[in-house]
């Protein structure tokens, strides 16, 4: 039986103001593509924001901002609020929408990774072995990055969102112990 094979990629980005979603579906040419619908539930919310066919087409690649995700209502197009880190539930469907859909959990870590990178920038590194104190910091940062990657895997691949958020929170706590003049 011919059918569409729906698929999305939600890209990790260091831009805290967008959520980038790309349609990587394989569409069956003999079946019309009707009523495409993208639904995004933000961390801490229980209902999804619907983004319909006036905004998305098959093979779309879209940058969603706080305005499109309905958490910013003023200054849209001129001011861009940061999107929160956390678990986003993203569902994409075409007609019949209750039968032809995919759904993903995406752990957004943009703010956390920006802070991680700012700490790396502040380390005094050279093209030689670092002093013991700096080497200890690098080892701790590598461990923290491992926790972040494990958190994403738990949420996105293992379907263990609670465990993933525990790991995310733990990584964030460890990262916050670093002195960082430019972190937010």
C-alpha positions in Angstrom: 0.0 0.0 0.0 1.4 3.4 -1.0 1.8 5.9 1.8 3.7 9.0 2.9 6.7 8.4 5.3 6.7 11.4 7.5 9.9 12.6 9.1 11.3 15.7 10.8 14.7 16.9 11.9 14.8 19.4 14.7 18.2 21.0 14.6 20.3 21.9 17.6 21.2 25.6 17.3 23.0 28.0 19.5 20.6 30.7 18.4 18.4 31.0 21.5 15.6 32.9 19.6 14.6 30.2 17.1 13.5 26.6 16.9 14.5 25.2 13.5 12.4 22.4 12.1 12.9 20.7 8.8 10.6 18.3 6.9 12.6 15.3 5.8 9.6 13.2 4.8 9.3 11.0 1.7 6.0 11.8 0.0 4.2 9.2 -2.2 3.5 11.0 -5.5 0.2 9.2 -6.1 -1.3 10.5 -2.9 -2.2 14.2 -2.5 -0.5 16.1 0.4 -3.3 17.9 2.1 -3.8 19.8 5.4 -0.2 19.8 6.6 -0.1 20.6 10.3 2.9 21.2 12.6 2.1 21.2 16.4 4.6 22.3 19.0 4.2 21.9 22.7 6.7 24.0 24.6 8.3 23.0 27.9 5.9 23.5 30.8 2.9 23.8 28.5 0.1 21.3 28.1 -1.4 22.4 24.8 0.3 22.7 21.4 0.7 25.7 19.2 -0.6 24.8 15.7 1.2 25.9 12.6 -0.9 25.2 9.5 -0.6 25.1 5.8 -0.5 28.9 5.4 3.0 28.7 7.0 4.3 25.3 6.0 4.4 23.3 2.8 5.9 19.8 2.1 9.7 19.9 2.4 9.5 23.0 4.7 12.4 24.3 6.7 11.2 26.8 9.2 12.6 28.9 12.0 10.0 29.3 14.7 10.3 32.3 17.0 8.6 33.1 20.3 5.9 35.0 18.4 5.0 32.0 16.2 5.1 29.8 19.3 2.8 32.3 21.1 5.0 33.1 24.1 5.7 36.6 22.8 3.0 39.0 21.7 4.6 42.4 21.3 7.6 43.5 19.2 7.2 40.6 16.8 9.6 41.0 13.8 11.8 43.6 15.6 12.4 42.0 19.0 13.2 38.3 19.5 12.7 36.7 22.9 14.7 33.7 23.9 13.0 30.3 23.7 13.3 28.2 26.9 15.5 25.2 27.1 13.6 22.0 27.8 11.5 19.3 26.1 9.5 20.3 23.1 6.9 17.9 21.8 6.7 18.3 18.0 4.1 16.6 15.9 3.7 16.7 12.1 0.7 15.4 10.2 -1.0 15.4 6.8 -4.5 14.4 5.9 -6.0 12.3 7.4 -4.2 14.0 10.3 -5.2 11.5 13.0 -3.7 8.6 11.0 -0.7 10.1 9.1 1.7 11.7 11.6 5.0 11.5 13.4 5.8 12.9 16.9 9.1 13.7 18.5 10.5 14.8 21.8 13.3 17.3 21.3 15.5 18.4 24.2 16.5 22.0 23.5 19.8 22.9 25.1 20.7 26.2 23.4 21.1 28.4 26.5 23.0 25.6 28.3 25.4 25.1 25.4 26.0 28.8 25.0 27.0 29.0 28.6 29.2 25.9 28.1 30.9 27.5 25.1 31.4 30.8 27.0 33.2 29.0 29.7 35.5 27.3 27.2 36.3 30.8 25.7 37.4 32.0 29.1 39.8 29.1 29.7 43.4 30.1 29.4 44.5 27.5 26.8 47.5 27.3 24.6 49.0 24.8 22.1 50.6 22.8 24.9 49.5 20.8 27.9 47.6 23.0 30.3 48.4 23.5 34.0 46.8 21.0 36.4 44.0 23.5 37.3 43.0 24.1 33.7 43.2 20.4 32.9 40.9 19.6 35.8 38.4 22.2 34.4 38.6 20.7 30.9 37.9 17.2 32.4 34.9 18.6 34.3 33.6 20.3 31.2 33.9 17.1 29.2 32.0 15.3 31.8 29.3 17.9 31.8 29.0 17.7 28.0 28.7 14.0 28.3 25.7 14.5 30.7 24.1 16.9 28.2 24.5 14.4 25.4 23.1 11.6 27.6 20.2 13.9 28.5 19.4 14.4 24.8 19.7 10.7 24.1 17.4 9.8 27.0 14.7 12.3 25.8 15.0 11.9 22.0 16.0 8.3 21.5 15.3 6.3 24.6 11.9 7.9 25.2 12.8 8.6 28.9 12.0 12.3 29.2 11.9 12.3 33.0 15.4 10.7 33.2 16.7 13.1 30.5 15.5 16.2 32.3 17.2 14.9 35.5 20.5 14.6 33.6 19.9 18.0 32.0 19.3 19.6 35.4 22.4 17.9 36.9 24.6 19.1 34.0 23.2 22.6 34.4 23.9 22.5 38.2 27.5 21.4 37.6 28.1 24.0 34.9 26.7 26.8 37.2 29.7 26.1 39.6 32.1 27.6 37.0 32.9 31.3 37.3 31.9 32.8 34.0 31.8 36.6 33.4 29.7 36.4 30.2 27.2 33.6 31.0 23.6 34.4 31.5 
